[in-house]
Amino acid sequence: MKRSLLLLIPLLCLAFKHPHYLSVTDLKFNEKQKKIEGYVKIFTHDFESALKKEFKRPIDLLNPADTSATRKILEQYLLTHLTIQTAEKKIPYHVIGFENEQESIYMYVESNPCVKPKTVDIKSTLLYESFREQTNIVHFEVNAVKKSSKVTNPATQIHFDF
């Protein structure tokens, strides 16, 4: 009995290993403000690895030395790896804040005012430069209609019709 328990423990440890590389983007068109807003959630350790690779220096997301400078780095990364388009027009957005929650970083984003979208095209390459197995899930809501899709590296394009 003890022997089988000793063999089972390493297998359980492997089962709880972080086997998937995942991000979640959750966006919504705010009818009152005429803006797209929401968040991008990425595992902290994976994100720090990607940022280190992209910016050629370590970035501590758990204890940032300068919150404003870190927000700018996060915004620069997101603008490079996550684009939002409606009716052939790229929608500019910015990071309005970020926070660490358990093992993930939430980056809150907001667009400039825009027209309510009938179609939305998302291009997501978040963490693709670091993880071949990366999957990016995207949720988008317009008029209380929420649609979801995902892309797995190397695919990048998601299209929603509302």
Buried (B, 14 or more C-beta within 10 A) or exposed (E): EEEEEEEEEEEEEEEEEEEEBBBBBBBBBBEEEEBBBBBBBBBBBBBBBBBEEBEEEEBEBEEBEEEEEBBEBBBBBBBEBBBBBBEEEEBEBBBEEBEEEEEBBBBBBBBEEBEEBEEBBBBBBBBBBBBEEBBBBBBBBBEEEEBEBBBBBEEBEBEBEB
